[in-house]
Amino acid sequence: MAASLLLRAVRRRELASPLGSLGANLQSTCAANICSKWGNFARPFSAKAAGNEVIGIDLGTTNSCVAVMEGKNPKVIENAEGARTTPSVVAFTQKGERLVGTPAKRQAVTNPQNTFFGTKRMIGRRFDDPQTQKEMKMVPYKIVKAPNGGTFDISILEISNGVFEVKATNGDTFLGGEDFDNTLLEFLVSDFKKTEGIDLSKDRLALQRLREAAEKAKVELSSTSQTEINLPFITADASGAKHLNITLTRSKFESLVHNLIERTRDPCKNCLKDAGISTKEVDEVLLVGGMTRVPKVQEVVSEIFGKSPSKGVNPDEAVAMGAAIQGGILRGDVKELLLLDVTPLSLGIETLGGIFTRLINRNTTIPTKKSQVFSTAADNQTQVGIRVLQGEREMAADNKLLGEFDLVGIPPAPRGLPQIEVTFDIDANGIVTVAAKDKATGKEQNITIRSSGGLSEADIQKMVQEAELHAQKDQERKALIDIRNTADTTIYSIEKSLGEYRDKIPAEVASEIEAAIADLRQEMASDDIEKIKAKLEAANKAVSKIGQHMSGGGSGDSQSGSGPQGGGDQAPEAEYEEVKK
């Protein structure tokens, strides 16, 4: 069995964004052109009927790549220009033509306002987000509606006998190759302003030339110790034409992007923690994505994991080839391999007191199925509402609501008696089916959730971080609700016992029990957990006297202290609680 680690400088998966957003339109344009070209090219390689091809697409921030399965091996498809990767650039010319890839990139200098690049960086961001506002100043086109692009992701996989199991994932959705380009671009603008007194950030043509030069310099510094950035006639003033000529060393570049590189450390450490393994248990490190070509990034990765990254994978093509292989697995063409993914966030339901009760924890391998039995929290309750949630916070209101439904027709019965089985079933595609079944009658209702809540990776990371930030406060709130639920259940159980045995015990004992119940009920309204616990203990001590005044009183004592512990409220119209087994 081997544990491998995959560091990726691209987004792991993208979720659909509104069609009205600029980013979505540009991505669909890229994808449509790539798929159209692939459709015309693929027929000679396919022995199956038209429409049955499976392709893997890496729709990247900087470049995109497409691969197909030929037999049991993935093959990268070249574009019309013969290149194995295609720049993620779309342009609209004055004549109404639409250009994609290299042709679009070539004319960017002369048509900056209508040439769009790096649009994936906008997906998931608000228009008023500080990062979005910063991006607006660094691109020549207008951002009208900002719906993350180059990202740094890490996945830890356990590989055994052809089974690839994802143990954990993590990442920084605001870190990628584009950030390196932007940092270098800002340096060039700042340096030119210092030497010539001219701000090139206000010149769209100059800014596009600088961006291209910055990207080229970054690539060259991955294999050389220094590079020349020479841009003649970059601008002009009253004294004449101005030229930009800078010698940039690798050490200078590394100092500029030092903070960006350091940000790769925390996702690596957090992912190891989530997977429950140490760096010594990682057998191999694979780097994927153009950003990982930067020598300093490789150096930091080697420092973190104590071993050099593998050089056997092309970082620019690995994602598309992996997607093609996964497509072959899902279609049944590839049977020797199996990729087991994980749930990015915990899944559960809202229970008594507004608590989020998890049925499937974050980073659980899928496909998976989990059931748990709950019961009603009120006498003669005939329906319960099931609110399905996703997130890492302890309170339901702080998590993402995925869907809700009602289970009706439950036979009237005392609280705690009905047995309601809630089942979460996630298939290999991440589609969640939630069912609630009354075990006595067999009546069942369910809901299928296909969109995983519509959360991007940026949303997921934000939810995880917020859970960590509010962990202590959330635990305190949950503890207070738990003790109140326990007190409520205890009161119900004691009152039931008192009603059954009142005429068999002394009046003073009954009065003492009633007083203890009143004290506990009054204290439940407070926020003092310790005081509630003290009143709860006093109530249990008082009710134990029932058993002391009856022959065979052990059963009375046992009954008074038992009963279901608090656990679950559903929708406002129905409450139910978890049944402890």
DRENSE-15232 format. One record per residue (C-alpha): z, x, y. Coordinates in Angstrom, 1 decimal. Layout:
BEGIN
(vexkol (Z, X, Y)) ...
This chain:
BEGIN
(vexkol (0.0, 0.0, 0.0)) (vexkol (-0.9, 1.4, 3.4)) (vexkol (0.1, 0.5, 6.9)) (vexkol (-2.6, 1.0, 9.5)) (vexkol (-2.5, 0.5, 13.2)) (vexkol (-5.3, -0.6, 15.4)) (vexkol (-5.3, 0.1, 19.1)) (vexkol (-7.9, -1.9, 21.0)) (vexkol (-9.1, -1.7, 24.6)) (vexkol (-10.7, -5.2, 24.4)) (vexkol (-9.5, -8.7, 24.1)) (vexkol (-8.5, -9.7, 20.6)) (vexkol (-9.7, -13.3, 21.0)) (vexkol (-11.0, -15.4, 23.8)) (vexkol (-10.3, -19.1, 24.3)) (vexkol (-12.6, -21.5, 26.0)) (vexkol (-12.2, -21.9, 29.8)) (vexkol (-13.5, -24.7, 32.0)) (vexkol (-17.3, -24.9, 32.2)) (vexkol (-17.0, -25.1, 36.0)) (vexkol (-15.5, -21.6, 36.3)) (vexkol (-17.7, -18.7, 37.3)) (vexkol (-16.3, -16.5, 34.5)) (vexkol (-17.2, -19.0, 31.8)) (vexkol (-20.7, -19.5, 33.1)) (vexkol (-21.4, -15.8, 33.1)) (vexkol (-19.9, -15.3, 29.6)) (vexkol (-22.0, -18.2, 28.2)) (vexkol (-25.1, -16.7, 29.9)) (vexkol (-24.4, -13.3, 28.2)) (vexkol (-23.7, -14.9, 24.9)) (vexkol (-26.7, -17.2, 25.0)) (vexkol (-29.1, -14.3, 25.7)) (vexkol (-27.5, -12.1, 23.1)) (vexkol (-27.6, -14.9, 20.5)) (vexkol (-31.2, -15.8, 21.5)) (vexkol (-32.4, -12.3, 21.0)) (vexkol (-30.5, -12.0, 17.8)) (vexkol (-32.0, -15.3, 16.5)) (vexkol (-35.6, -14.0, 16.9)) (vexkol (-34.7, -10.6, 15.3)) (vexkol (-32.5, -11.7, 12.4)) (vexkol (-35.0, -13.6, 10.2)) (vexkol (-36.4, -10.4, 8.4)) (vexkol (-32.9, -9.5, 7.3)) (vexkol (-31.9, -13.0, 5.9)) (vexkol (-32.7, -14.4, 2.6)) (vexkol (-31.0, -17.7, 3.4)) (vexkol (-32.1, -20.8, 5.1)) (vexkol (-32.4, -20.8, 8.9)) (vexkol (-29.1, -21.5, 10.6)) (vexkol (-26.9, -19.9, 8.0)) (vexkol (-26.6, -16.5, 9.6)) (vexkol (-23.1, -15.2, 10.5)) (vexkol (-22.9, -12.7, 13.4)) (vexkol (-20.0, -10.9, 14.9)) (vexkol (-19.9, -10.8, 18.7)) (vexkol (-17.8, -8.5, 20.8)) (vexkol (-18.1, -10.0, 24.2)) (vexkol (-16.5, -7.2, 26.1)) (vexkol (-15.6, -6.7, 29.8)) (vexkol (-17.9, -3.7, 30.3)) (vexkol (-20.2, -3.8, 27.3)) (vexkol (-21.0, -6.3, 24.5)) (vexkol (-22.1, -5.7, 20.9)) (vexkol (-23.5, -7.8, 18.1)) (vexkol (-23.4, -7.2, 14.4)) (vexkol (-24.6, -8.9, 11.2)) (vexkol (-23.7, -8.6, 7.6)) (vexkol (-26.5, -7.0, 5.5)) (vexkol (-25.3, -7.6, 2.0)) (vexkol (-21.7, -6.4, 2.0)) (vexkol (-22.0, -4.0, 5.0)) (vexkol (-22.0, -4.7, 8.7)) (vexkol (-25.0, -3.6, 10.8)) (vexkol (-25.0, -3.4, 14.6)) (vexkol (-28.1, -5.1, 16.1)) (vexkol (-30.0, -3.2, 18.8)) (vexkol (-31.0, -5.1, 21.9)) (vexkol (-34.5, -5.4, 23.4)) (vexkol (-34.1, -2.0, 25.0)) (vexkol (-33.1, -0.3, 21.7)) (vexkol (-29.4, 0.2, 22.6)) (vexkol (-26.6, -0.7, 20.3)) (vexkol (-24.4, -2.1, 23.1)) (vexkol (-25.4, -4.2, 26.0)) (vexkol (-23.7, -4.0, 29.5)) (vexkol (-21.8, -7.2, 30.2)) (vexkol (-23.7, -7.8, 33.4)) (vexkol (-25.7, -10.8, 34.6)) (vexkol (-28.0, -10.9, 37.7)) (vexkol (-29.9, -13.5, 39.5)) (vexkol (-32.9, -12.2, 41.5)) (vexkol (-34.4, -13.6, 44.7)) (vexkol (-37.3, -15.0, 42.6)) (vexkol (-34.9, -17.0, 40.5)) (vexkol (-35.1, -14.7, 37.5)) (vexkol (-32.0, -14.2, 35.3)) (vexkol (-31.4, -10.7, 34.1)) (vexkol (-28.9, -9.7, 31.4)) (vexkol (-27.6, -6.3, 30.3)) (vexkol (-29.3, -3.0, 31.3)) (vexkol (-32.0, -4.6, 33.5)) (vexkol (-29.3, -6.4, 35.5)) (vexkol (-27.2, -3.2, 35.8)) (vexkol (-30.2, -1.2, 37.0)) (vexkol (-30.8, -3.4, 40.0)) (vexkol (-27.2, -3.9, 41.0)) (vexkol (-27.4, -1.4, 43.9)) (vexkol (-30.1, -3.4, 45.6)) (vexkol (-28.8, -6.8, 44.7)) (vexkol (-25.0, -6.5, 44.7)) (vexkol (-24.1, -10.0, 45.8)) (vexkol (-26.0, -11.6, 43.0)) (vexkol (-25.0, -9.2, 40.2)) (vexkol (-21.9, -10.1, 38.3)) (vexkol (-19.8, -7.8, 36.1)) (vexkol (-16.3, -7.6, 34.8)) (vexkol (-16.0, -11.4, 35.0)) (vexkol (-13.8, -11.6, 31.9)) (vexkol (-11.1, -10.1, 34.0)) (vexkol (-10.9, -13.4, 35.9)) (vexkol (-10.3, -15.6, 32.9)) (vexkol (-6.8, -17.0, 32.8)) (vexkol (-5.9, -15.9, 36.4)) (vexkol (-5.1, -18.1, 39.3)) (vexkol (-7.2, -17.8, 42.5)) (vexkol (-4.1, -16.9, 44.5)) (vexkol (-2.9, -14.3, 41.9)) (vexkol (-2.3, -10.9, 43.6)) (vexkol (-4.5, -9.2, 41.1)) (vexkol (-7.3, -11.6, 41.7)) (vexkol (-7.0, -11.1, 45.5)) (vexkol (-7.2, -7.4, 44.9)) (vexkol (-10.3, -7.7, 42.7)) (vexkol (-12.0, -9.8, 45.4)) (vexkol (-11.9, -6.8, 47.7)) (vexkol (-13.3, -4.5, 45.1)) (vexkol (-16.4, -6.5, 44.0)) (vexkol (-19.5, -7.2, 46.0)) (vexkol (-19.9, -10.8, 44.8)) (vexkol (-17.9, -13.8, 45.9)) (vexkol (-15.1, -15.2, 43.6)) (vexkol (-15.2, -18.9, 44.2)) (vexkol (-13.0, -20.1, 41.3)) (vexkol (-11.1, -17.7, 39.2)) (vexkol (-10.4, -19.3, 35.9)) (vexkol (-8.4, -10.8, 31.7)) (vexkol (-10.8, -8.5, 30.9)) (vexkol (-10.5, -5.2, 29.7)) (vexkol (-7.2, -5.4, 27.9)) (vexkol (-5.1, -3.0, 25.9)) (vexkol (-4.2, -4.6, 22.6)) (vexkol (-2.4, -3.2, 19.5)) (vexkol (-2.3, -4.7, 16.0)) (vexkol (-0.4, -3.4, 13.0)) (vexkol (-2.0, -4.1, 9.6)) (vexkol (-0.8, -3.6, 6.1)) (vexkol (-3.6, -2.9, 3.7)) (vexkol (-3.3, -3.4, 0.0)) (vexkol (-6.0, -4.0, -2.7)) (vexkol (-8.5, -5.3, -0.1)) (vexkol (-6.0, -7.5, 1.7)) (vexkol (-5.7, -6.8, 5.4)) (vexkol (-2.5, -8.4, 6.6)) (vexkol (-1.7, -8.4, 10.3)) (vexkol (2.0, -7.7, 10.6)) (vexkol (2.2, -7.9, 14.4)) (vexkol (0.2, -7.9, 17.6)) (vexkol (1.0, -6.9, 21.2)) (vexkol (-0.7, -5.7, 24.3)) (vexkol (-1.1, -5.5, 28.1)) (vexkol (-3.6, -8.1, 29.2)) (vexkol (-3.9, -6.5, 32.7)) (vexkol (-4.8, -3.0, 31.4)) (vexkol (-8.3, -1.9, 30.3)) (vexkol (-11.2, 0.5, 31.1)) (vexkol (-12.1, -1.5, 34.2)) (vexkol (-8.7, -0.6, 35.6)) (vexkol (-9.6, 3.1, 35.2)) (vexkol (-12.9, 2.6, 37.1)) (vexkol (-11.2, 0.6, 39.9)) (vexkol (-8.5, 3.3, 40.3)) (vexkol (-11.2, 6.0, 40.6)) (vexkol (-13.2, 3.8, 42.9)) (vexkol (-10.2, 3.3, 45.2)) (vexkol (-9.7, 7.1, 45.3)) (vexkol (-13.3, 7.7, 46.3)) (vexkol (-13.1, 5.1, 49.1)) (vexkol (-9.8, 6.5, 50.3)) (vexkol (-11.0, 10.1, 50.2)) (vexkol (-14.2, 9.3, 52.1)) (vexkol (-12.3, 7.4, 54.7)) (vexkol (-10.0, 10.4, 55.3)) (vexkol (-12.9, 12.9, 55.6)) (vexkol (-15.5, 10.7, 57.5)) (vexkol (-13.4, 7.9, 59.0)) (vexkol (-15.6, 5.2, 57.4)) (vexkol (-14.3, 2.5, 55.2)) (vexkol (-16.8, 2.0, 52.4)) (vexkol (-15.0, -1.0, 50.9)) (vexkol (-16.7, -3.2, 53.5)) (vexkol (-20.2, -2.0, 52.5)) (vexkol (-21.3, -3.9, 49.4)) (vexkol (-24.3, -1.6, 48.7)) (vexkol (-22.1, 1.5, 49.0)) (vexkol (-19.4, 0.0, 47.0)) (vexkol (-21.8, -0.8, 44.1)) (vexkol (-23.1, 2.8, 44.1)) (vexkol (-19.5, 4.1, 44.1)) (vexkol (-18.6, 1.8, 41.2)) (vexkol (-21.4, 3.1, 39.1)) (vexkol (-20.6, 6.7, 40.0)) (vexkol (-16.9, 6.1, 39.1)) (vexkol (-17.8, 4.7, 35.7)) (vexkol (-20.2, 7.6, 35.0)) (vexkol (-17.6, 10.2, 36.1)) (vexkol (-15.0, 8.6, 33.8)) (vexkol (-17.3, 8.8, 30.8)) (vexkol (-18.3, 12.4, 31.6)) (vexkol (-14.7, 13.5, 31.9)) (vexkol (-14.1, 12.4, 28.4)) (vexkol (-16.1, 15.4, 27.2)) (vexkol (-16.1, 17.8, 30.1)) (vexkol (-13.4, 19.4, 32.2)) (vexkol (-15.0, 18.5, 35.5)) (vexkol (-17.9, 16.5, 37.0)) (vexkol (-19.8, 16.2, 40.2)) (vexkol (-20.0, 12.9, 42.1)) (vexkol (-23.0, 13.3, 44.5)) (vexkol (-24.2, 10.2, 46.4)) (vexkol (-26.5, 11.1, 49.2)) (vexkol (-27.0, 8.7, 52.2)) (vexkol (-24.0, 6.6, 51.1)) (vexkol (-23.7, 5.3, 54.6)) (vexkol (-24.5, 6.2, 58.3)) (vexkol (-22.9, 6.1, 61.7)) (vexkol (-23.9, 7.0, 65.2)) (vexkol (-24.0, 10.7, 64.3)) (vexkol (-26.4, 10.1, 61.4)) (vexkol (-26.5, 9.8, 57.6)) (vexkol (-23.4, 10.5, 55.6)) (vexkol (-23.3, 11.9, 52.1)) (vexkol (-20.5, 11.8, 49.4)) (vexkol (-20.1, 14.9, 47.3)) (vexkol (-16.9, 15.5, 45.3)) (vexkol (-16.0, 17.7, 42.4)) (vexkol (-13.6, 15.8, 40.2)) (vexkol (-11.6, 17.6, 37.5)) (vexkol (-10.2, 15.9, 34.4)) (vexkol (-6.7, 16.8, 35.5)) (vexkol (-7.2, 15.1, 38.8)) (vexkol (-8.6, 12.0, 37.1)) (vexkol (-5.6, 12.0, 34.7)) (vexkol (-3.2, 12.2, 37.6)) (vexkol (-4.9, 9.2, 39.2)) (vexkol (-4.7, 7.0, 36.1)) (vexkol (-1.3, 8.4, 34.9)) (vexkol (0.5, 5.1, 35.5)) (vexkol (-2.2, 3.2, 33.7)) (vexkol (-1.9, 5.5, 30.6)) (vexkol (1.9, 5.2, 30.6)) (vexkol (1.6, 1.5, 30.3)) (vexkol (0.1, 1.9, 26.8)) (vexkol (3.6, 3.0, 25.5)) (vexkol (5.5, -0.3, 25.7)) (vexkol (3.0, -2.4, 23.8)) (vexkol (3.0, 0.2, 21.0)) (vexkol (6.8, 0.3, 20.8)) (vexkol (7.1, -3.5, 21.0)) (vexkol (4.5, -4.0, 18.3)) (vexkol (6.3, -1.6, 16.0)) (vexkol (9.6, -3.5, 16.7)) (vexkol (7.9, -6.9, 15.9)) (vexkol (6.5, -5.6, 12.7)) (vexkol (9.8, -4.1, 11.7)) (vexkol (8.5, -0.6, 10.9)) (vexkol (8.9, 2.9, 12.2)) (vexkol (6.2, 5.3, 13.3)) (vexkol (6.7, 7.3, 10.1)) (vexkol (5.5, 4.2, 8.1)) (vexkol (2.2, 4.1, 9.9)) (vexkol (-0.4, 5.9, 7.8)) (vexkol (-3.4, 5.8, 10.1)) (vexkol (-4.2, 5.1, 13.7)) (vexkol (-7.6, 3.7, 14.6)) (vexkol (-8.8, 3.6, 18.3)) (vexkol (-11.2, 0.8, 19.3)) (vexkol (-12.8, 0.3, 22.7)) (vexkol (-14.3, 2.6, 25.3)) (vexkol (-11.0, 3.2, 27.1)) (vexkol (-9.7, 5.0, 24.0)) (vexkol (-12.3, 7.8, 24.5)) (vexkol (-10.2, 9.1, 27.4)) (vexkol (-8.5, 12.3, 26.0)) (vexkol (-5.2, 11.6, 27.7)) (vexkol (-5.0, 8.1, 26.1)) (vexkol (-5.6, 9.8, 22.7)) (vexkol (-2.9, 12.4, 23.5)) (vexkol (-0.3, 9.7, 24.4)) (vexkol (-1.1, 7.7, 21.2)) (vexkol (-0.7, 10.9, 19.1)) (vexkol (2.6, 11.5, 20.9)) (vexkol (3.9, 8.0, 20.2)) (vexkol (2.9, 7.9, 16.5)) (vexkol (3.2, 11.5, 15.6)) (vexkol (-0.3, 11.8, 14.2)) (vexkol (-3.8, 12.2, 15.6)) (vexkol (-6.0, 9.0, 15.7)) (vexkol (-8.8, 8.7, 13.2)) (vexkol (-12.3, 9.6, 14.4)) (vexkol (-14.1, 7.7, 11.7)) (vexkol (-14.8, 4.5, 13.7)) (vexkol (-17.2, 4.1, 16.6)) (vexkol (-14.9, 2.5, 19.3)) (vexkol (-17.8, 0.7, 20.9)) (vexkol (-19.0, -1.0, 17.8)) (vexkol (-15.8, -1.6, 15.7)) (vexkol (-15.0, -5.0, 17.1)) (vexkol (-18.4, -6.5, 16.5)) (vexkol (-18.6, -5.1, 13.0)) (vexkol (-15.1, -6.4, 12.2)) (vexkol (-16.1, -9.8, 13.5)) (vexkol (-19.2, -9.8, 11.3)) (vexkol (-17.1, -8.8, 8.2)) (vexkol (-14.7, -11.6, 9.0)) (vexkol (-17.6, -14.0, 9.3)) (vexkol (-18.8, -12.9, 5.9)) (vexkol (-15.3, -13.4, 4.5)) (vexkol (-15.1, -17.0, 5.9)) (vexkol (-18.5, -17.8, 4.5)) (vexkol (-17.7, -16.4, 1.1)) (vexkol (-20.2, -13.6, 1.1)) (vexkol (-17.5, -10.9, 1.2)) (vexkol (-15.0, -11.5, -1.6)) (vexkol (-13.5, -8.0, -1.9)) (vexkol (-11.7, -8.2, 1.5)) (vexkol (-9.2, -10.6, 3.0)) (vexkol (-7.9, -10.6, 6.6)) (vexkol (-4.6, -12.3, 7.0)) (vexkol (-3.9, -13.1, 10.6)) (vexkol (-0.6, -14.0, 12.3)) (vexkol (0.6, -16.8, 14.6)) (vexkol (0.9, -15.4, 18.1)) (vexkol (3.8, -17.7, 19.1)) (vexkol (6.5, -19.7, 17.2)) (vexkol (5.7, -23.4, 16.3)) (vexkol (8.3, -26.2, 16.0)) (vexkol (9.5, -29.5, 17.3)) (vexkol (12.0, -30.9, 19.8)) (vexkol (15.3, -31.9, 18.3)) (vexkol (18.6, -33.5, 19.5)) (vexkol (19.6, -32.4, 22.9)) (vexkol (16.2, -31.0, 23.8)) (vexkol (16.4, -27.9, 21.6)) (vexkol (13.3, -26.2, 20.3)) (vexkol (13.7, -26.0, 16.5)) (vexkol (11.3, -23.5, 15.0)) (vexkol (9.5, -24.2, 11.7)) (vexkol (7.1, -21.3, 11.8)) (vexkol (8.2, -18.1, 13.6)) (vexkol (6.0, -15.8, 15.7)) (vexkol (4.0, -13.2, 13.8)) (vexkol (4.1, -15.3, 10.6)) (vexkol (1.1, -14.5, 8.4)) (vexkol (-1.4, -17.3, 8.1)) (vexkol (-2.4, -19.4, 6.2)) (vexkol (1.1, -20.7, 5.9)) (vexkol (3.0, -23.9, 5.2)) (vexkol (6.6, -24.8, 6.0)) (vexkol (8.6, -28.0, 5.6)) (vexkol (12.1, -29.0, 6.9)) (vexkol (14.1, -32.2, 6.4)) (vexkol (15.5, -34.1, 9.4)) (vexkol (17.4, -37.4, 9.7)) (vexkol (18.0, -40.1, 12.3)) (vexkol (20.6, -39.6, 15.1)) (vexkol (21.4, -43.3, 15.6)) (vexkol (22.3, -46.2, 13.3)) (vexkol (19.4, -48.5, 12.3)) (vexkol (16.8, -46.3, 13.8)) (vexkol (13.3, -47.5, 12.7)) (vexkol (11.1, -44.8, 14.3)) (vexkol (11.1, -41.2, 15.4)) (vexkol (8.9, -39.4, 17.9)) (vexkol (7.6, -36.0, 16.9)) (vexkol (6.9, -33.6, 19.7)) (vexkol (5.0, -30.4, 18.5)) (vexkol (5.7, -27.3, 20.6)) (vexkol (4.6, -23.7, 20.8)) (vexkol (6.6, -20.9, 22.5)) (vexkol (9.6, -18.6, 22.3)) (vexkol (12.2, -20.3, 24.6)) (vexkol (15.2, -22.0, 23.1)) (vexkol (14.7, -25.3, 25.0)) (vexkol (11.8, -27.5, 24.3)) (vexkol (11.1, -28.2, 28.0)) (vexkol (10.4, -24.5, 28.5)) (vexkol (7.7, -24.3, 25.8)) (vexkol (4.1, -25.5, 25.5)) (vexkol (3.6, -29.1, 24.3)) (vexkol (0.7, -29.2, 21.8)) (vexkol (0.9, -32.9, 20.8)) (vexkol (3.1, -35.8, 19.8)) (vexkol (3.1, -38.8, 17.5)) (vexkol (5.5, -41.5, 16.1)) (vexkol (6.6, -42.1, 12.6)) (vexkol (7.4, -45.9, 12.4)) (vexkol (8.6, -48.3, 9.7)) (vexkol (11.7, -46.4, 8.7)) (vexkol (14.1, -48.9, 7.0)) (vexkol (17.2, -49.5, 9.1)) (vexkol (20.1, -47.4, 7.8)) (vexkol (23.2, -45.6, 9.1)) (vexkol (22.5, -42.4, 11.0)) (vexkol (22.0, -39.3, 8.9)) (vexkol (20.9, -41.3, 5.8)) (vexkol (17.1, -41.4, 6.2)) (vexkol (15.3, -38.3, 5.0)) (vexkol (12.3, -37.3, 7.2)) (vexkol (10.3, -34.3, 6.0)) (vexkol (8.3, -32.5, 8.8)) (vexkol (5.6, -30.2, 7.5)) (vexkol (3.6, -27.6, 9.5)) (vexkol (0.4, -26.4, 7.7)) (vexkol (-1.7, -23.7, 9.3)) (vexkol (-5.1, -22.8, 7.7)) (vexkol (-7.0, -19.5, 7.8)) (vexkol (-8.8, -20.6, 11.0)) (vexkol (-5.5, -21.2, 12.8)) (vexkol (-5.8, -25.0, 12.8)) (vexkol (-2.4, -26.6, 12.7)) (vexkol (-1.6, -29.9, 10.9)) (vexkol (1.8, -31.4, 11.5)) (vexkol (3.0, -34.3, 9.3)) (vexkol (6.2, -36.4, 9.2)) (vexkol (7.0, -38.3, 6.0)) (vexkol (9.8, -40.8, 5.3)) (vexkol (10.8, -39.7, 1.8)) (vexkol (12.3, -43.1, 0.9)) (vexkol (9.2, -45.2, 1.6)) (vexkol (6.5, -42.5, 1.5)) (vexkol (5.2, -43.5, 4.9)) (vexkol (3.5, -40.6, 6.7)) (vexkol (1.9, -39.8, 10.1)) (vexkol (0.2, -36.5, 11.1)) (vexkol (-1.6, -34.8, 13.9)) (vexkol (-4.2, -31.9, 13.8)) (vexkol (-4.2, -29.3, 16.6)) (vexkol (-7.3, -27.2, 16.8)) (vexkol (-7.0, -25.4, 20.2)) (vexkol (-3.7, -23.6, 19.7)) (vexkol (-2.6, -25.0, 23.0)) (vexkol (-5.5, -23.5, 24.9)) (vexkol (-3.5, -20.4, 25.6)) (vexkol (-5.2, -17.1, 26.5)) (vexkol (-3.7, -13.8, 25.4)) (vexkol (-2.4, -13.4, 29.0)) (vexkol (-0.6, -16.7, 28.6)) (vexkol (0.9, -15.7, 25.2)) (vexkol (2.2, -12.3, 26.5)) (vexkol (3.6, -14.1, 29.6)) (vexkol (5.5, -16.6, 27.4)) (vexkol (6.9, -13.8, 25.2)) (vexkol (8.0, -11.8, 28.3)) (vexkol (9.6, -14.9, 29.8)) (vexkol (11.5, -15.6, 26.6)) (vexkol (12.9, -12.0, 26.6)) (vexkol (13.8, -12.3, 30.3)) (vexkol (15.7, -15.6, 29.9)) (vexkol (17.0, -14.9, 26.4)) (vexkol (20.7, -14.8, 27.3)) (vexkol (20.6, -17.8, 29.5)) (vexkol (18.7, -19.8, 26.9)) (vexkol (21.1, -18.9, 24.2)) (vexkol (24.0, -20.0, 26.3)) (vexkol (22.3, -23.4, 27.0)) (vexkol (21.5, -23.8, 23.3)) (vexkol (25.1, -22.9, 22.3)) (vexkol (26.4, -25.6, 24.6)) (vexkol (24.1, -28.2, 23.2)) (vexkol (24.8, -27.2, 19.6)) (vexkol (28.6, -27.6, 20.1)) (vexkol (28.1, -31.0, 21.8)) (vexkol (25.9, -32.1, 18.9)) (vexkol (28.5, -30.9, 16.5)) (vexkol (31.2, -32.8, 18.4)) (vexkol (29.2, -36.0, 18.5)) (vexkol (28.6, -35.8, 14.8)) (vexkol (32.2, -35.1, 14.1)) (vexkol (33.3, -38.1, 16.3)) (vexkol (30.9, -40.4, 14.3)) (vexkol (32.3, -39.1, 11.0)) (vexkol (35.9, -39.5, 12.1)) (vexkol (35.5, -43.0, 13.5)) (vexkol (33.8, -44.0, 10.2)) (vexkol (36.7, -42.6, 8.2)) (vexkol (39.3, -44.2, 10.5)) (vexkol (37.6, -47.6, 10.2)) (vexkol (37.7, -47.3, 6.4)) (vexkol (41.3, -46.1, 6.0)) (vexkol (43.1, -47.5, 9.1)) (vexkol (45.2, -50.1, 7.2)) (vexkol (46.2, -47.4, 4.7)) (vexkol (47.7, -44.9, 7.1)) (vexkol (50.7, -45.1, 9.6)) (vexkol (49.9, -46.5, 13.0)) (vexkol (51.1, -43.3, 14.7)) (vexkol (48.5, -41.3, 12.7)) (vexkol (45.7, -43.6, 13.7)) (vexkol (46.8, -43.4, 17.3)) (vexkol (46.9, -39.6, 17.2)) (vexkol (43.4, -39.6, 15.7)) (vexkol (42.1, -42.0, 18.4)) (vexkol (43.7, -39.8, 21.1)) (vexkol (42.0, -36.7, 19.7)) (vexkol (38.7, -38.5, 19.6)) (vexkol (39.1, -39.6, 23.2)) (vexkol (40.0, -36.0, 24.3)) (vexkol (37.0, -34.6, 22.5)) (vexkol (34.6, -37.2, 23.9)) (vexkol (35.9, -36.5, 27.5)) (vexkol (35.6, -32.7, 27.0)) (vexkol (32.0, -33.0, 25.8)) (vexkol (30.9, -33.8, 29.3)) (vexkol (32.1, -30.3, 30.5)) (vexkol (30.2, -27.0, 30.2)) (vexkol (33.1, -25.1, 28.7)) (vexkol (32.2, -24.2, 25.2)) (vexkol (35.6, -22.9, 24.3)) (vexkol (37.4, -26.0, 25.5)) (vexkol (35.1, -28.2, 23.5)) (vexkol (35.7, -26.0, 20.4)) (vexkol (39.5, -26.4, 20.9)) (vexkol (39.3, -30.2, 21.2)) (vexkol (36.9, -30.2, 18.2)) (vexkol (39.5, -28.3, 16.1)) (vexkol (42.3, -30.6, 17.3)) (vexkol (40.2, -33.7, 16.2)) (vexkol (39.6, -32.2, 12.8)) (vexkol (43.3, -31.4, 12.4)) (vexkol (44.3, -34.9, 13.4)) (vexkol (41.9, -36.6, 10.9)) (vexkol (43.1, -34.3, 8.1)) (vexkol (46.3, -36.3, 8.1)) (vexkol (44.5, -39.2, 6.6)) (vexkol (44.3, -37.3, 3.3)) (vexkol (47.9, -36.3, 3.6)) (vexkol (49.1, -39.9, 3.6)) (vexkol (47.0, -41.0, 0.7)) (vexkol (47.0, -40.3, -3.0)) (vexkol (44.0, -38.1, -3.8)) (vexkol (43.7, -37.5, 0.0)) (vexkol (41.5, -34.5, -0.5)) (vexkol (38.4, -36.7, -0.4)) (vexkol (39.5, -38.1, 3.0)) (vexkol (40.0, -34.6, 4.4)) (vexkol (36.7, -33.5, 3.1)) (vexkol (34.9, -36.4, 4.4)) (vexkol (36.4, -36.1, 7.9)) (vexkol (35.3, -32.6, 8.3)) (vexkol (31.8, -33.0, 6.9)) (vexkol (28.7, -34.7, 8.1)) (vexkol (25.4, -33.4, 9.4)) (vexkol (25.5, -30.9, 12.1)) (vexkol (23.7, -31.6, 15.3)) (vexkol (20.1, -30.5, 15.4)) (vexkol (17.4, -32.7, 16.7)) (vexkol (16.2, -35.1, 19.3)) (vexkol (12.6, -36.0, 19.5)) (vexkol (10.8, -38.1, 22.1)) (vexkol (13.0, -40.1, 24.5)) (vexkol (12.6, -43.2, 22.5)) (vexkol (13.8, -41.7, 19.2)) (vexkol (16.4, -39.2, 18.2)) (vexkol (16.9, -37.4, 14.9)) (vexkol (18.7, -34.5, 13.6)) (vexkol (18.2, -31.7, 11.1)) (vexkol (19.7, -32.2, 7.6)) (vexkol (21.5, -29.1, 6.5)) (vexkol (20.9, -28.2, 2.9)) 
